Amino acid sequence: MSGDWPVSTSMSNPFYAALMLVAFAVAGMSTPASAYEPGEVLIDPVLEERARALSSELRCMVCQNQSINDSNAPLAKDLRLLVRDRLVQGDTDEQVIDFVVERYGEYVLLRPRIAPHTYLLWFGPFIILLLAAGLAVRYLRKRSTDIAAEEGTPLSDEERKRVGQLLGGPD
């Protein structure tokens, strides 16, 4: 039975290439599913859009690396409902975020605020990169100085004799 396949899986086969293009196109058009339930969606489309934008900035405390938009955890659902409730009550986006942060801590933010207690988080990678670049420059300068110093030192008579022996020359 081997070799009886009606379609070759070779990349040169036009059918296979077309099939792959269709598969990639379908995969590219798909969007991640959100965890919203119909009862969570607000009637006012403007408020719903604000709620979804705010929910995408808040971390699910159970899943930790997902926004509450993408999480199916019960706590994420509660937070989505809380955000919508606060928006319906007339809170601004900042007031909603401040309320959630006050209640759950700053860890609930997917993008932490720039504040004195988060400077290391925001600027630490750049500081480490600058330190590494400085150490690399220092190492390369020292190395080039050491190489230049070695090149300028003439061989002693004993060293010349040893090199001659190694190269097979006369003693």
ABEGO torsion letter per residue (X at the ends): XBGABABBABAABAAAAAAAAAAAAAAAABBBBBABBAAABBABAAAAAAAAAAAAABBBAAAGABBAAABABAAAAAAAAAAAAAAAAGBBAAAAAAAAAAAAEAAABABBBBBAAAAAAAAAAAAAAAAAAAAAAAAAAAAAAAAAAAAABBBBAAAAAAAAAAAGBBX
